[in-house]
Structure formats: structure tokens, C-alpha cells
């Protein structure tokens, strides 16, 4: 499954990231909708959920995220909706880890 979030805030460390494998962080923007997929091995085998997916969060709850590979690139987002069948666009798509 996938979860759509609206990015509320992010640190300035995301924009200054220039390592080749982490340049995607430069494209994160406040107010953008991002799509995050929950797949193994991030998915818990008992609950079939990914930690941090905002399962019990309503749309008004602010949740925290952190980028893999640069713990200083972090921010907050609000859950928009969960999609049982992922249809994430190629841009602004991520995977829970």
C-alpha cells in the first residue's frame, strides 16, 4: 500500500544535499504532496504495516519524517490518504524504511 502526505516543513539541510545518490532531497518542497510506498522489509510481518505510516492519524495530525542517508534532512507532513493500490507518480515517490 501507499500513503500520500502533504509536506508541511523541512530543514534547510535537504536543499544543500549534493551527493549523487541523495540529490533527490533538493527537490523536496513545503506544500507538495508526496507518495510513500510500504513494502518489505519495512513492512511488519505481523501487522502488515510500516512504522510511521500515520495509520491512526487523522488529516490534522502533524507527523515527523527523516530522510535515509542524511538524518539532518527532516521535517513534518500530514497524512492525506492511504491507497491500497499504489499509483504513485515517478516524481515525489518514496519508500518507507
C-alpha positions in Angstrom: 0.0 0.0 0.0 1.0 3.7 -0.3 0.3 6.7 1.7 0.0 10.3 0.4 1.3 13.1 2.7 1.4 16.9 2.3 4.8 18.2 3.3 4.4 20.8 6.0 8.0 21.7 6.8 11.6 20.6 6.0 15.1 21.5 7.2 17.5 23.6 5.1 19.8 20.6 5.1 17.7 19.0 2.4 18.4 21.7 -0.2 22.1 21.7 0.5 22.5 17.9 -0.2 24.6 17.3 -3.3 25.9 13.8 -3.0 24.9 11.9 -6.2 22.7 9.3 -4.6 21.0 11.9 -2.4 20.3 14.8 -4.8 16.6 13.9 -4.7 16.4 15.7 -1.3 17.0 19.0 -3.1 13.6 18.6 -4.8 11.5 18.4 -1.6 9.3 21.4 -1.1 6.9 22.6 1.6 3.3 22.2 0.4 4.0 19.4 -2.1 2.2 16.1 -2.0 4.4 13.0 -1.7 3.6 9.4 -2.1 5.3 6.8 0.1 5.1 3.0 -0.5 5.1 0.4 2.2 7.0 -2.7 1.1 9.0 -5.5 2.7 11.4 -5.4 4.5 10.0 -2.2 6.1 6.6 -3.8 6.4 6.0 -5.5 9.8 5.2 -9.2 9.1 2.6 -9.4 11.9 0.7 -6.1 11.3 1.5 -5.7 7.5 2.0 -2.0 8.2 5.1 0.3 8.0 6.2 2.2 11.0 5.4 5.9 10.6 2.6 5.5 8.1 0.2 7.5 10.2 -2.2 4.6 10.4 -4.2 6.1 13.3 -3.6 9.7 12.5 -6.3 12.0 11.2 -5.6 14.5 8.5 -4.8 17.3 11.0 -2.1 15.5 12.9 1.5 16.6 12.1 3.9 13.6 11.7 7.7 13.7 11.6 9.8 12.2 8.8 13.6 11.8 8.3 15.5 11.1 5.0 17.6 8.0 4.8 21.3 8.9 4.2 21.0 12.3 5.8 19.4 12.5 9.2 19.6 16.3 9.1 17.2 16.3 6.2 13.9 16.0 8.1 10.6 17.7 8.5 6.9 17.3 9.1 4.0 16.2 7.0 0.2 15.5 7.3 -1.4 12.3 6.0 -3.8 12.9 3.2 -4.9 9.3 2.4 -3.9 5.7 2.2 -4.0 3.9 -1.2 -4.4 0.1 -1.2 -3.2 0.0 -4.8 -0.2 2.2 -5.3 -0.3 4.6 -8.2 2.5 6.9 -7.1 3.9 9.2 -9.8 7.6 8.8 -10.7 8.4 12.1 -9.1 7.9 12.7 -5.4 7.6 9.0 -4.6 9.4 7.3 -1.7 9.6 4.1 0.2 9.3 3.6 4.0 12.4 2.1 5.5 
